[in-house]
Amino acid sequence: MPVPKLNPSQFDEYLFGTWKPTVSGFYERFHIERIENYKAHLKLPVLPHRRSVYFFIFVTKGLAVRSKGLTRYEVGPGMLFCLAADQITSLEAISDDVEGFYCHFRPELFHHAHLPVNLEQEFPFFSLTADQPLICVPQSDRLCALLDILLAERLRNDPARIRLVALYLTALLTELNHLNQSLPATSPTAAAALTQRYKRLLSERIYEKNTVSELAAILGISANHLNKCVKSTTGKSAHELLEDIRILEAKVLLKQTRLPVADIAFKIGGFDPSDFARFFKTKTGLSPKSYRNLPE
């Protein structure tokens, strides 16, 4: 059973509770808003979840702390955080003075303009396997101008202009692509690169109940070498990261499905229900049932 993804209306409950943002008639396909217009209504921290849309945030002032899978990112002024659909994310915190833009969209939006856009191929920062979802924008005038145009189109709320929205969004993503390619490349250490490969493998094979030794073999290295590299990069062992991804997936399943806890226990690691309950409580301080009942 695939994990369901929250559509925009559903993840509004994660973000705002009972407060409802002002939206356009094409909210499920495209939306853009200034962060400062809704930050007072956010219910923080926003728990781990998956979304059905691609999204990005661009911070012009202050700080936002977001996650992609097991990795935490601090998004400061002049930085843009991108995430493809179907990836686990959370919002840990934002500063009181944060300003910037939030935008989400579905790939189908580009069909309105007859644009043959392959998001992950043409814009690699949206790839599911992208190691770096952050883009540094040293000169933001052109980007902000396009964001302001998109915001104006959203406020016009004219379905007849959805083709223009797709064209402006394509222009913005293309600008980001050129910017991303022009930035100096940074080469991670061998240990950091291996750790990223391991994290990707954990996400891809979360339901296959692999051991660290089996995962190391897939990567073509020994479990001992994998553990040393992961430890030097993250401060955690390879087994601890395996446990972390299982906890993260369990949190999403507990919140986004009504699967019985016993089914979740088996799904993420072949656990006996009582063993899973102890494991989850040791890691989170809550029983699976208590976590499921946390207010969203």
Buried (B, 14 or more C-beta within 10 A) or exposed (E): EEBEBBBBEBBBBBBBEEEEBEBBEBBBBBBBBBBBEBBEBBBEEBBBBBBBBBBBBBBBBBBBBBBBBBBEBBBBBBBBBBBBBBBBBBBBBBBEEBBBBBBBBBBEBBBBBEEEBEBBEEBBBBBEEBBBBBBEBEEBEEBBEBBEBBBEBBEEEBEEBBBBBBBBBBBBBBBBBEBBEEEEEEEEEEBBBBBBBBBBBBBEBBBEBBEBEEBBBEBEBEBEBBBBBBBEBBEBBBBBBBBBBBBBBBBBBBBBBEBEBBBBBBBBBEBEBEEBBEBBBEBBEBBBEEBBEEEB
